[in-house]
Amino acid sequence: MPVYFLRRVLAAIPVMLVVAVFVFLLLRLTPGDPAAIIAGDMATPDQLDRIRTTLGLNDPLHVQFVHWIGQLMRGDFGTSLISNQPVIHLVGDRMWPTIWIALITITLSVAVAVPMGVMAAWRHGSWIDHLVMTFSVLGFSIPVFVIGYLLIMVFAIDLKLLPVQGYIAPTKDFAGFLQRAILPAVTLSSIYIALIARMTRASLLDVLGEDYVRTARAKGLTEGRVLFRHALRNAAVPVMTVIGTGFALLISGVVVTESVFNIPGLGRLTVDSIFARDYPVIQALILLTAGIYVFVNLLIDLSYSFLDPRIRY
Amino acid sequence: MAENLLRGAFPLSTRALAERVGIAPMIAAAVLLLILLAAIFAPLIAPHDPIHQNPVMRLKPPSAEFWLGTDAYGRDLFSRVLYGARVSLIIGIGVTVLAVTLGLAIGLVSGFFRSADAVVMRIMDGLMAMPSVLLAIAIVSLMGASIWTVMAAITIPEIPRVVRLVRSIVLSAREEPYVEAAMSLGTSMPRILWRHLMPNTFAPLTVQATYVCASAILTEAILSFLGAGVSTETPTWGNIMAESRVYFRLMPSLILWPGLALSLCILSINLLGDAARDVLDPRMGKRED
């Protein structure tokens, strides 16, 4: 186990290196002068010089890369070209709304999707099954921003139950936070629920025919116990995998959802930086999200042996 | 040869197909055909010029002249939604062709040559770790927005998924006796890849292609919606929705109609993909159904 653990952690390094190289080259290989691209058409020669110096664009490529990686290692993600603040502060300021909403989304998704998938597999071929599968296809197909606006229309404008947009920190006003976070979280979770429910169902259908499930039933265990303790545990690995790979969808969804609901989180920061051509911030955000994705999937990989004792490394 | 291969991959007649997959994919195919025809013949069907501004007629409710009403510039929403199908389909088809072709080539090489495999797969892992929407908006904002840069920006994050699929098929197929036989007969490498390994990928790739297409159309709409897609002068479903955000309370239909068109389009493609998977991959079909 420790050897596998170490190997798996080490394997994440080349992946992150590829991400870093890609993010680095993205700006440098773009046709034209990167400084001019960032500064836009109205830039003065002074501004161009300043951008070249801050990004080190005057050095040869490999020198720039080594220098940049060195800075990253020291936790220096550069300085915003617009606000002149260290990128790490900007990210620190904006990450909490995103983290809170992501946490609610994941909890909500798992809490809803797993029972949905279990029910569908248990009553395989029944109307429950068809309902779950229909919901799942719809969840995949209706874009998050369409769902977002539909929810705003029904719950905020027509029924006037919830505020339309905005964000309040949970530490300030927890009820106000919940009122504003529930629609974005439901919006974000639609695709995640679809993904997890579908995989739970498929994975459970695979194990329901196994001998140990029959044995569990023969022992006279309640159906709930058979399904959740015996079957679901054995079906958990593919479900965990899809929670991990689906994390990429969640990150993309955050960008759109925060835009729809006007939430000052990392997603909005991304969109704002892209329009402002604030390249150091864009670089840092792509690196950060890729890092989170790799880390989440690493954790999930390592959780397999806890979930399923048959898996040993 | 290609015809035989296709027949091998799609062994059922239309009628048998309908019995096997049910009614939903048939409806999906009809909807998709309708969207395709609407996109091709948009100039003939559209009652108004989709970019003609008419300030007097701004934000009008549906009427005999403007079937779905008008937007904030007095443009006809129905005509704009109709034209919007064009960009979505061009991007959907273009990205699918590009991503499948490139992914197939890279996957074949990576699956067959051990030496290339490690490097290629690390690059693919890296690409997959970056959220596709973020990557695409970053590329578009740097390269400038045109339909071609948008297509390229959406294609790049889609490639790794195709590569992984092709590689896994090649990895198991290369151990088959017929490949070993071909190798011992001295068949050239390109010929083994082309004649013996590639046909194995056709059925799963057909399924994967539908998902790539759906995902590409979705990503394009997100890019347009965020303002990082093709120029706002071009009517796309995402652009129409983005422009209408401010007027959402006043006229929700400005967002709902393009949203409905987009959702129907993606839903149809996904349903066709699921049906293709049931037909082409009986093992998975049994498990999922």
Interface residues (C-beta under 8 A of the other chain):
Chain A: P14 V15 M16 L17 V18 V19 V21 F22 V23 L26 L27 T30 P31 I37 V137 L138 F140 S141 I142 P143 F145 V146 Y149 L150 I152 M153 I157 V164 R198 R201 A202 L205 D206 A248 I251 S252 V255 V256 S259 T270 V271 I274 F275 R277 I282 L285 I286 T289 A290 Y293 V294
Chain B: R122 I123 D125 G126 L127 M128 A129 M130 P131 S132 V133 L134 L135 I137 A138 I139 S141 L142 M143 A214 L218 A221 I222 F225 L226 G227 A228 M241 F248 R249 P252 I255 L256 G259 L260 L262 S263 I266 L267 N270 L271 D274 R287 E288
